Amino acid sequence: MEIRLGIVGLGTVGQGVLELLERQGGFYASSLNLDFRVTAACARSEKTLARITDPRCLKTSDPLAVANHPEVDVFIEVAGGEDVPKAWVEAALKSGKHVVTANKALLAKHGAELFPLAAANGRLLLFEAAVGGGIPIVRTLQESLIGNDIDGLACIINGTCNYILTQMAVNKASFSDALAEAQRLGYAEADPTFDIDGWDALHKVSLLASLAHGKYVDYRRLTAEGIRNVSALDIRMAEELGYEVKLLGVVERVAAKDGGEGRIFAAVYPVLLERSHQLAAVHGVLNAVYLKTSAAGPLLLTGAGAGKLPTASSVISDVLAAAHQSVKAGAAPTDAAFFSADNAASLLSIDELETEFYLRLTAVDKPGVLSKVTGILGEHGISIRALSQKPEHDPENVPVIILTHTAKNARVMRALAEIDALDIIREQTRVIRFYK
């Protein structure tokens, strides 16, 4: 059976999709009886479009021409962007096409409109490549773990940040030097804000939280804290304590006391991980998703979170799923139909998170400093389990490391606001939470 594809975006991922279709085309035809043909393609330049040699293919710079093309069964969007692609996806769904996208920003922002639209038109909106690159996490949550409750989820889901933190830990690089190296190698953009401030990870985490718990989790209601304030000293202190610093996306379901469905906590922030934790061994640009499941136990999926062929691999898996649906009779299943504003999750804010904290204060070396700091923490009900002062530094800027027992985030933040207002404190206290 011939499956006609329309593709918008022939950059790195789009080229990878074409490469895998060529490489695996014979297998799909002989083993699956599926013959894929690109019948419409959109790119900005004619030189890029020349990559497709089939004279029957519509080549255009207009994405809507592909979305509305009558000879397209599956619309593939790998161009990127938050807002502009929304109209293309809407047009494709309304004209009866399945849609495959690698665009996490689009789905995080507009998924609550697009998924119900797909359901209303009996079409699939598939996004395996949007969350973990080459990691097959979406289908794992939707199908392989269908017999489980997801009790918890933590993920290293931004390769740029993981690379920077790895360089700081392994090569003792400063944050600025590690970032510069990531930019030189192409892992970080010239403006790295979206990555290092946690927004890229937050888009993906909102999608994972929605998938794991069957409720719409709006990323705009979540907290993102990035890694730009993690210093070489923090990395060194973590190492001395037996921990690794990682930027994690964390998702938990908190049971309701009355036996109801409970609330969902989802956020992105730096954490201290014990070296024995499975996620602690994920280095460089690798991504990973750690799942706490009710039946299968703890699981770790790891692999390339980006790149030409890993991401294209996930796109192709969705194309095959859409193709199989096209072969079947009847309406398409709507696996993500729950992703709508009418099915919004009840969310737990980061203020209510209870965990242990690593606090790094910068203080003047004079009598009474520690008593003032510990006194304020005590007034807020925060118990200290360890305290260390580093005397080898400038006496006007002495690092003081405090580890707390479990405390509510809101209490810690209120205490730090008082502490940072003291004239003996030289800069804002750095905070890293523990994850177990």
Kinemage of the C-alpha trace (Angstrom):
@kinemage 1
@onewidth
@group {chain A} dominant
@subgroup {mainchain}
@vectorlist {calphas} color= white
{ca met a 1} P 0.000 0.000 0.000
{ca glu a 2} L 1.306 3.435 -0.872
{ca ile a 3} L 1.482 5.980 1.968
{ca arg a 4} L 1.887 9.538 0.729
{ca leu a 5} L 3.931 11.868 2.887
{ca gly a 6} L 4.089 15.637 3.042
{ca ile a 7} L 7.025 17.151 4.925
{ca val a 8} L 7.588 20.711 6.125
{ca gly a 9} L 11.170 21.432 7.117
{ca leu a 10} L 14.196 19.921 5.395
{ca gly a 11} L 16.804 20.944 7.931
{ca thr a 12} L 18.808 18.502 10.023
{ca val a 13} L 15.865 16.375 11.175
{ca gly a 14} L 14.015 16.574 7.853
{ca gln a 15} L 17.110 15.379 6.005
{ca gly a 16} L 17.388 12.539 8.516
{ca val a 17} L 13.802 11.504 7.817
{ca leu a 18} L 14.480 11.355 4.081
{ca glu a 19} L 17.678 9.383 4.702
{ca leu a 20} L 15.921 6.758 6.835
{ca leu a 21} L 13.061 6.436 4.361
{ca glu a 22} L 15.600 5.715 1.617
{ca arg a 23} L 17.655 3.374 3.773
{ca gln a 24} L 14.731 1.361 5.149
{ca gly a 25} L 12.284 1.714 2.256
{ca gly a 26} L 12.928 -1.758 0.867
{ca phe a 27} L 12.294 -3.351 4.259
{ca tyr a 28} L 9.040 -1.436 4.765
{ca ala a 29} L 7.833 -2.532 1.343
{ca ser a 30} L 8.807 -6.204 1.627
{ca ser a 31} L 7.989 -6.829 5.283
{ca leu a 32} L 5.195 -4.368 6.031
{ca asn a 33} L 3.694 -3.919 2.558
{ca leu a 34} L 4.059 -0.149 2.974
{ca asp a 35} L 5.479 1.949 0.175
{ca phe a 36} L 6.305 5.479 1.363
{ca arg a 37} L 6.452 8.293 -1.160
{ca val a 38} L 7.075 11.982 -0.473
{ca thr a 39} L 4.404 13.712 -2.536
{ca ala a 40} L 4.876 17.245 -1.159
{ca ala a 41} L 7.787 19.018 0.513
{ca cys a 42} L 8.354 22.509 1.856
{ca ala a 43} L 11.662 24.280 2.481
{ca arg a 44} L 12.946 27.827 2.225
{ca ser a 45} L 15.447 27.238 -0.572
{ca glu a 46} L 15.270 25.523 -3.948
{ca lys a 47} L 18.693 24.024 -3.285
{ca thr a 48} L 17.330 22.187 -0.245
{ca leu a 49} L 14.255 21.021 -2.124
{ca ala a 50} L 16.504 19.602 -4.839
{ca arg a 51} L 17.331 16.851 -2.340
{ca ile a 52} L 14.026 15.264 -3.436
{ca thr a 53} L 14.425 13.962 -6.975
{ca asp a 54} L 10.960 12.497 -7.579
{ca pro a 55} L 9.490 14.692 -10.364
{ca arg a 56} L 5.971 13.964 -9.110
{ca cys a 57} L 6.652 15.662 -5.753
{ca leu a 58} L 5.214 19.121 -5.134
{ca lys a 59} L 8.095 21.363 -4.052
{ca thr a 60} L 7.102 24.609 -2.403
{ca ser a 61} L 8.041 27.272 0.127
{ca asp a 62} L 4.444 27.415 1.391
{ca pro a 63} L 3.742 25.025 4.320
{ca leu a 64} L -0.024 25.347 3.847
{ca ala a 65} L 0.319 24.020 0.317
{ca val a 66} L 1.651 20.797 1.845
{ca ala a 67} L -0.936 20.753 4.635
{ca asn a 68} L -3.787 21.087 2.142
{ca his a 69} L -2.346 18.900 -0.631
{ca pro a 70} L -4.951 16.275 -1.579
{ca glu a 71} L -2.282 13.639 -2.226
{ca val a 72} L -0.821 13.629 1.303
{ca asp a 73} L -1.882 11.030 3.886
{ca val a 74} L 0.597 11.923 6.645
{ca phe a 75} L 1.754 15.485 7.306
{ca ile a 76} L 5.229 15.708 8.914
{ca glu a 77} L 6.188 18.979 10.648
{ca val a 78} L 9.875 19.278 11.556
{ca ala a 79} L 10.380 22.985 10.951
{ca gly a 80} L 10.059 24.176 14.565
{ca gly a 81} L 8.542 27.297 16.084
{ca glu a 82} L 5.851 27.868 18.702
{ca asp a 83} L 3.059 29.746 16.966
{ca val a 84} L 3.445 29.753 13.181
{ca pro a 85} L 3.209 25.936 12.710
{ca lys a 86} L -0.127 25.832 14.536
{ca ala a 87} L -2.008 26.916 11.402
{ca trp a 88} L -0.247 24.249 9.319
{ca val a 89} L -1.140 21.454 11.738
{ca glu a 90} L -4.732 22.665 12.001
{ca ala a 91} L -5.075 22.715 8.210
{ca ala a 92} L -3.618 19.223 7.884
{ca leu a 93} L -5.933 17.759 10.524
{ca lys a 94} L -9.003 19.462 9.069
{ca ser a 95} L -8.153 18.100 5.613
{ca gly a 96} L -8.072 14.540 6.966
{ca lys a 97} L -4.340 13.964 7.409
{ca his a 98} L -2.537 12.314 10.284
{ca val a 99} L 0.127 14.613 11.723
{ca val a 100} L 3.617 13.769 12.985
{ca thr a 101} L 5.629 16.502 14.677
{ca ala a 102} L 8.925 16.859 16.539
{ca asn a 103} L 7.870 20.252 17.899
{ca lys a 104} L 7.647 20.255 21.702
{ca ala a 105} L 7.176 24.043 21.922
{ca leu a 106} L 4.163 23.912 19.597
{ca leu a 107} L 2.481 21.116 21.553
{ca ala a 108} L 3.287 22.535 24.986
{ca lys a 109} L 1.710 25.860 24.025
{ca his a 110} L -1.106 24.799 21.680
{ca gly a 111} L -1.626 21.094 22.395
{ca ala a 112} L -4.786 21.763 24.375
{ca glu a 113} L -6.359 22.966 21.113
{ca leu a 114} L -4.619 20.673 18.629
{ca phe a 115} L -5.204 17.299 20.313
{ca pro a 116} L -8.982 17.805 20.607
{ca leu a 117} L -9.008 18.933 16.977
{ca ala a 118} L -7.257 15.705 15.976
{ca ala a 119} L -9.786 13.682 17.962
{ca ala a 120} L -12.705 15.546 16.402
{ca asn a 121} L -11.388 14.719 12.934
{ca gly a 122} L -10.531 11.098 13.765
{ca arg a 123} L -6.854 11.692 13.052
{ca leu a 124} L -3.632 10.967 14.929
{ca leu a 125} L -1.352 13.716 16.236
{ca leu a 126} L 1.894 11.929 17.050
{ca phe a 127} L 4.960 13.416 18.760
{ca glu a 128} L 7.473 10.760 19.815
{ca ala a 129} L 10.394 12.928 18.657
{ca ala a 130} L 9.179 15.987 20.565
{ca val a 131} L 10.050 14.770 24.044
{ca gly a 132} L 13.212 12.681 24.209
{ca gly a 133} L 14.664 12.786 20.706
{ca gly a 134} L 15.574 9.180 19.976
{ca ile a 135} L 14.253 7.817 23.301
{ca pro a 136} L 10.947 5.949 22.718
{ca ile a 137} L 9.278 7.355 25.829
{ca val a 138} L 5.880 8.427 24.447
{ca arg a 139} L 4.894 5.016 23.126
{ca thr a 140} L 6.405 3.377 26.213
{ca leu a 141} L 4.058 5.378 28.435
{ca gln a 142} L 1.048 4.953 26.143
{ca glu a 143} L 1.449 1.251 25.368
{ca ser a 144} L 4.239 -0.702 27.063
{ca leu a 145} L 3.433 0.484 30.590
{ca ile a 146} L -0.343 0.539 30.236
{ca gly a 147} L -0.623 -1.994 33.093
{ca asn a 148} L 1.207 0.329 35.501
{ca asp a 149} L 0.575 3.433 37.502
{ca ile a 150} L 3.428 5.913 37.115
{ca asp a 151} L 4.284 6.721 40.712
{ca gly a 152} L 7.072 9.128 39.807
{ca leu a 153} L 9.131 10.372 36.897
{ca ala a 154} L 12.449 12.213 36.668
{ca cys a 155} L 14.262 13.094 33.481
{ca ile a 156} L 17.457 14.570 32.125
{ca ile a 157} L 15.814 15.986 29.057
{ca asn a 158} L 18.112 18.775 27.842
{ca gly a 159} L 21.429 17.639 26.380
{ca thr a 160} L 22.958 21.128 26.441
{ca cys a 161} L 22.603 21.466 30.212
{ca asn a 162} L 23.735 17.907 30.841
{ca tyr a 163} L 26.844 18.503 28.725
{ca ile a 164} L 27.689 21.714 30.612
{ca leu a 165} L 27.274 20.080 34.026
{ca thr a 166} L 29.333 17.082 32.892
{ca gln a 167} L 32.175 19.361 31.753
{ca met a 168} L 32.075 21.193 35.071
{ca ala a 169} L 32.256 17.907 37.004
{ca val a 170} L 34.713 15.922 34.893
{ca asn a 171} L 37.010 18.632 33.528
{ca lys a 172} L 36.584 21.115 36.416
{ca ala a 173} L 35.471 23.777 33.947
{ca ser a 174} L 33.682 26.946 35.010
{ca phe a 175} L 30.102 27.416 33.909
{ca ser a 176} L 31.091 30.070 31.347
{ca asp a 177} L 33.889 27.916 29.882
{ca ala a 178} L 31.647 24.838 29.686
{ca leu a 179} L 28.932 26.872 27.979
{ca ala a 180} L 31.427 28.293 25.480
{ca glu a 181} L 32.611 24.770 24.644
{ca ala a 182} L 29.016 23.599 24.187
{ca gln a 183} L 28.441 26.488 21.782
{ca arg a 184} L 31.641 25.703 19.872
{ca leu a 185} L 30.523 22.095 19.399
{ca gly a 186} L 27.023 23.105 18.324
{ca tyr a 187} L 25.288 21.720 21.437
{ca ala a 188} L 24.224 25.197 22.578
{ca glu a 189} L 22.770 28.075 20.590
{ca ala a 190} L 24.425 31.485 20.354
{ca asp a 191} L 21.650 32.604 22.711
{ca pro a 192} L 21.433 29.640 25.112
{ca thr a 193} L 18.703 31.100 27.318
{ca phe a 194} L 15.989 28.626 26.298
{ca asp a 195} L 18.215 25.721 27.346
{ca ile a 196} L 20.147 26.930 30.386
{ca asp a 197} L 17.136 28.588 32.023
{ca gly a 198} L 15.161 25.339 31.822
{ca trp a 199} L 12.426 26.314 29.348
{ca asp a 200} L 13.207 23.646 26.763
{ca ala a 201} L 13.085 21.004 29.487
{ca leu a 202} L 9.859 22.456 30.903
{ca his a 203} L 8.027 22.102 27.564
{ca lys a 204} L 8.993 18.438 27.440
{ca val a 205} L 8.189 17.819 31.103
{ca ser a 206} L 4.669 19.206 30.693
{ca leu a 207} L 4.072 16.717 27.871
{ca leu a 208} L 5.503 13.824 29.904
{ca ala a 209} L 3.419 14.766 32.927
{ca ser a 210} L 0.286 14.840 30.781
{ca leu a 211} L 1.093 11.443 29.277
{ca ala a 212} L 2.026 9.811 32.570
{ca his a 213} L -1.138 10.862 34.368
{ca gly a 214} L -3.753 11.351 31.648
{ca lys a 215} L -4.372 14.982 32.566
{ca tyr a 216} L -3.510 18.209 30.772
{ca val a 217} L -0.509 19.863 32.439
{ca asp a 218} L -0.008 23.437 31.230
{ca tyr a 219} L 3.690 24.355 31.193
{ca arg a 220} L 2.800 28.013 31.880
{ca arg a 221} L 1.712 27.021 35.383
{ca leu a 222} L 4.958 25.197 36.185
{ca thr a 223} L 8.279 26.339 37.647
{ca ala a 224} L 11.549 26.263 35.710
{ca glu a 225} L 14.903 26.946 37.351
{ca gly a 226} L 17.955 26.552 35.142
{ca ile a 227} L 21.659 26.039 35.741
{ca arg a 228} L 23.192 29.476 35.140
{ca asn a 229} L 23.708 29.942 38.912
{ca val a 230} L 25.407 26.565 39.463
{ca ser a 231} L 29.086 27.274 40.146
{ca ala a 232} L 32.264 25.213 40.087
{ca leu a 233} L 32.207 25.379 43.902
{ca asp a 234} L 28.744 23.790 43.978
{ca ile a 235} L 29.967 20.996 41.711
{ca arg a 236} L 33.016 20.458 43.949
{ca met a 237} L 30.934 20.425 47.120
{ca ala a 238} L 28.539 17.928 45.572
{ca glu a 239} L 31.469 15.700 44.697
{ca glu a 240} L 32.814 15.870 48.268
{ca leu a 241} L 29.390 14.903 49.572
{ca gly a 242} L 29.063 11.967 47.147
{ca tyr a 243} L 26.543 13.582 44.791
{ca glu a 244} L 26.180 14.674 41.174
{ca val a 245} L 24.471 17.909 40.112
{ca lys a 246} L 21.898 17.397 37.350
{ca leu a 247} L 19.123 19.487 35.822
{ca leu a 248} L 16.036 17.326 36.312
{ca gly a 249} L 12.460 17.478 35.214
{ca val a 250} L 10.482 16.014 38.107
{ca val a 251} L 6.907 14.722 37.998
{ca glu a 252} L 5.063 13.240 40.975
{ca arg a 253} L 1.455 12.465 41.817
{ca val a 254} L 0.509 13.452 45.376
{ca ala a 255} L -2.410 11.399 46.701
{ca ala a 256} L -5.420 13.236 48.050
{ca lys a 257} L -6.163 12.706 51.738
{ca asp a 258} L -9.827 12.044 50.944
{ca gly a 259} L -8.955 9.277 48.483
{ca gly a 260} L -9.565 11.425 45.382
{ca glu a 261} L -7.378 11.567 42.306
{ca gly a 262} L -4.777 13.786 43.936
{ca arg a 263} L -2.613 16.529 42.495
{ca ile a 264} L 0.335 16.502 40.117
{ca phe a 265} L 3.658 18.152 40.824
{ca ala a 266} L 5.832 18.976 37.808
{ca ala a 267} L 8.838 21.290 37.638
{ca val a 268} L 12.395 21.677 36.327
{ca tyr a 269} L 15.293 22.530 38.633
{ca pro a 270} L 18.897 21.530 39.488
{ca val a 271} L 19.195 18.660 41.965
{ca leu a 272} L 21.761 16.745 43.966
{ca leu a 273} L 21.671 13.042 43.071
{ca glu a 274} L 23.484 10.319 44.973
{ca arg a 275} L 26.133 8.747 42.741
{ca ser a 276} L 24.398 5.371 43.109
{ca his a 277} L 21.226 6.702 41.450
{ca gln a 278} L 20.719 5.471 37.884
{ca leu a 279} L 20.387 9.019 36.549
{ca ala a 280} L 23.719 10.098 38.047
{ca ala a 281} L 25.602 8.044 35.441
{ca val a 282} L 23.964 9.844 32.487
{ca his a 283} L 26.660 12.167 31.159
{ca gly a 284} L 27.406 14.422 28.197
{ca val a 285} L 24.611 15.161 25.756
{ca leu a 286} L 22.653 12.023 26.607
{ca asn a 287} L 19.061 12.264 27.796
{ca ala a 288} L 17.301 9.871 30.154
{ca val a 289} L 13.884 9.252 31.660
{ca tyr a 290} L 13.630 7.469 35.013
{ca leu a 291} L 10.240 5.956 35.832
{ca lys a 292} L 8.903 4.659 39.129
{ca thr a 293} L 6.185 2.224 38.077
{ca ser a 294} L 3.689 0.291 40.181
{ca ala a 295} L 4.243 -3.111 38.548
{ca ala a 296} L 7.473 -3.061 36.517
{ca gly a 297} L 9.458 -1.237 39.205
{ca pro a 298} L 12.074 1.435 38.489
{ca leu a 299} L 13.000 1.800 34.809
{ca leu a 300} L 15.588 3.941 33.018
{ca leu a 301} L 15.378 4.796 29.316
{ca thr a 302} L 18.416 6.626 27.990
{ca gly a 303} L 19.757 7.690 24.623
{ca ala a 304} L 20.410 10.604 22.327
{ca gly a 305} L 18.013 13.415 23.071
{ca ala a 306} L 18.643 15.225 19.803
{ca gly a 307} L 20.529 14.900 16.532
{ca lys a 308} L 19.758 14.109 12.938
{ca leu a 309} L 19.181 10.352 12.934
{ca pro a 310} L 18.042 9.768 16.555
{ca thr a 311} L 15.271 12.334 16.199
{ca ala a 312} L 14.440 11.146 12.679
{ca ser a 313} L 14.171 7.607 14.070
{ca ser a 314} L 11.363 8.718 16.383
{ca val a 315} L 9.658 10.619 13.549
{ca ile a 316} L 9.728 7.487 11.394
{ca ser a 317} L 8.220 5.398 14.206
{ca asp a 318} L 5.285 7.817 14.276
{ca val a 319} L 5.007 7.756 10.489
{ca leu a 320} L 4.729 3.969 10.645
{ca ala a 321} L 2.057 4.204 13.356
{ca ala a 322} L 0.087 6.649 11.208
{ca ala a 323} L 0.546 4.409 8.164
{ca his a 324} L -0.809 1.384 10.015
{ca gln a 325} L -3.809 3.442 11.071
{ca ser a 326} L -4.377 4.498 7.461
{ca val a 327} L -4.521 0.837 6.479
{ca lys a 328} L -7.213 0.113 9.077
{ca ala a 329} L -10.863 0.904 8.611
{ca gly a 330} L -12.712 3.245 10.920
{ca ala a 331} L -11.748 6.257 12.986
{ca ala a 332} L -8.285 6.616 14.416
{ca pro a 333} L -7.701 6.103 18.121
{ca thr a 334} L -7.168 9.309 20.051
{ca asp a 335} L -4.475 8.332 22.524
{ca ala a 336} L -3.860 11.939 23.572
{ca ala a 337} L -7.473 13.166 23.495
{ca phe a 338} L -7.185 13.788 27.249
{ca phe a 339} L -4.758 16.630 26.425
{ca ser a 340} L -7.319 19.430 26.553
{ca ala a 341} L -8.133 22.353 28.814
{ca asp a 342} L -11.360 20.572 29.818
{ca asn a 343} L -9.238 17.860 31.429
{ca ala a 344} L -6.717 20.065 33.247
{ca ala a 345} L -4.697 18.548 36.074
{ca ser a 346} L -4.933 19.813 39.611
{ca leu a 347} L -1.371 21.005 40.179
{ca leu a 348} L 0.802 21.161 43.258
{ca ser a 349} L 3.015 24.257 43.254
{ca ile a 350} L 6.720 24.181 44.043
{ca asp a 351} L 5.942 26.114 47.240
{ca glu a 352} L 4.411 22.924 48.633
{ca leu a 353} L 7.312 20.654 47.657
{ca glu a 354} L 8.976 19.000 50.649
{ca thr a 355} L 12.579 17.909 50.236
{ca glu a 356} L 16.095 18.401 51.597
{ca phe a 357} L 18.075 21.453 50.515
{ca tyr a 358} L 21.673 22.427 49.766
{ca leu a 359} L 22.157 26.139 50.484
{ca arg a 360} L 25.312 28.106 49.612
{ca leu a 361} L 25.541 31.463 51.300
{ca thr a 362} L 28.261 34.062 50.695
{ca ala a 363} L 28.955 35.906 53.939
{ca val a 364} L 31.416 38.183 55.700
{ca asp a 365} L 33.774 36.301 58.017
{ca lys a 366} L 32.920 37.876 61.370
{ca pro a 367} L 31.547 36.720 64.733
{ca gly a 368} L 27.833 36.046 64.925
{ca val a 369} L 27.252 35.347 61.230
{ca leu a 370} L 26.351 31.687 61.622
{ca ser a 371} L 24.189 32.285 64.700
{ca lys a 372} L 22.112 34.859 62.794
{ca val a 373} L 21.685 32.536 59.821
{ca thr a 374} L 20.849 29.433 61.837
{ca gly a 375} L 18.538 31.469 64.044
{ca ile a 376} L 16.453 32.590 61.058
{ca leu a 377} L 16.296 29.046 59.713
{ca gly a 378} L 15.170 27.816 63.119
{ca glu a 379} L 12.455 30.466 63.346
{ca his a 380} L 11.033 29.081 60.098
{ca gly a 381} L 11.122 25.500 61.361
{ca ile a 382} L 14.052 24.436 59.149
{ca ser a 383} L 16.387 21.898 60.737
{ca ile a 384} L 20.076 21.789 59.764
{ca arg a 385} L 21.768 18.429 59.242
{ca ala a 386} L 25.205 19.726 58.203
{ca leu a 387} L 27.054 23.034 57.995
{ca ser a 388} L 30.448 23.855 56.500
{ca gln a 389} L 32.368 27.128 56.220
{ca lys a 390} L 35.194 27.432 53.663
{ca pro a 391} L 37.926 29.591 55.287
{ca glu a 392} L 40.347 29.564 52.349
{ca his a 393} L 38.327 32.201 50.510
{ca asp a 394} L 38.278 36.003 50.690
{ca pro a 395} L 37.157 36.909 54.263
{ca glu a 396} L 34.652 39.349 52.778
{ca asn a 397} L 33.082 36.601 50.641
{ca val a 398} L 33.157 33.321 52.549
{ca pro a 399} L 31.081 30.407 51.213
{ca val a 400} L 28.908 28.782 53.859
{ca ile a 401} L 27.339 25.458 52.902
{ca ile a 402} L 24.201 24.348 54.752
{ca leu a 403} L 22.372 21.067 54.244
{ca thr a 404} L 18.867 20.906 55.670
{ca his a 405} L 16.579 18.131 56.749
{ca thr a 406} L 13.314 17.817 54.833
{ca ala a 407} L 11.516 21.146 54.728
{ca lys a 408} L 8.721 22.762 52.750
{ca asn a 409} L 9.990 24.857 49.846
{ca ala a 410} L 7.895 27.902 50.792
{ca arg a 411} L 9.417 27.995 54.279
{ca val a 412} L 12.940 27.787 52.927
{ca met a 413} L 12.314 30.594 50.447
{ca arg a 414} L 10.850 32.850 53.163
{ca ala a 415} L 13.831 32.176 55.408
{ca leu a 416} L 16.304 32.899 52.604
{ca ala a 417} L 14.583 36.196 51.823
{ca glu a 418} L 15.337 37.274 55.401
{ca ile a 419} L 18.862 35.886 55.347
{ca asp a 420} L 19.760 37.525 52.041
{ca ala a 421} L 18.566 40.878 53.384
{ca leu a 422} L 21.233 40.810 56.127
{ca asp a 423} L 24.178 43.177 55.628
{ca ile a 424} L 26.559 40.281 56.304
{ca ile a 425} L 25.344 38.381 53.207
{ca arg a 426} L 27.137 39.392 50.008
{ca glu a 427} L 24.986 37.779 47.296
{ca gln a 428} L 21.785 35.825 46.813
{ca thr a 429} L 21.904 32.383 48.369
{ca arg a 430} L 22.210 29.546 45.869
{ca val a 431} L 19.725 26.709 46.272
{ca ile a 432} L 19.914 23.122 45.000
{ca arg a 433} L 17.303 20.587 46.045
{ca phe a 434} L 17.965 16.916 46.668
{ca tyr a 435} L 16.241 14.184 44.654
{ca lys a 436} L 15.909 10.575 45.782
